[in-house]
């Protein structure tokens, strides 16, 4: 399916194989677009919660710990490789 415009300017769906105009299914015209649906209830109890800081800069992230562990392992392997090469 591809989209094109008729001579009067209306946008239509056209079959790529046959070139026939394909009408839009009724189900597509009945449901609301997702970007127009808004939530009526808020999960924020008070306005102050919006400004509450939730990030703790002093606590290291798990990714930082994993990176440090990986670097330590790589250094140990490189040290073992360098020691084996110098003793040969």
Secondary structure, DSSP 8 states (H G I E B T S, - for coil): -EEEE-TTS-EEEE-TTT--EE---HHHHHS--GGG---SS-S--SGGGGG-----TTS--HHHHHHHHHHHHHHHHHHHHHHHHHH-
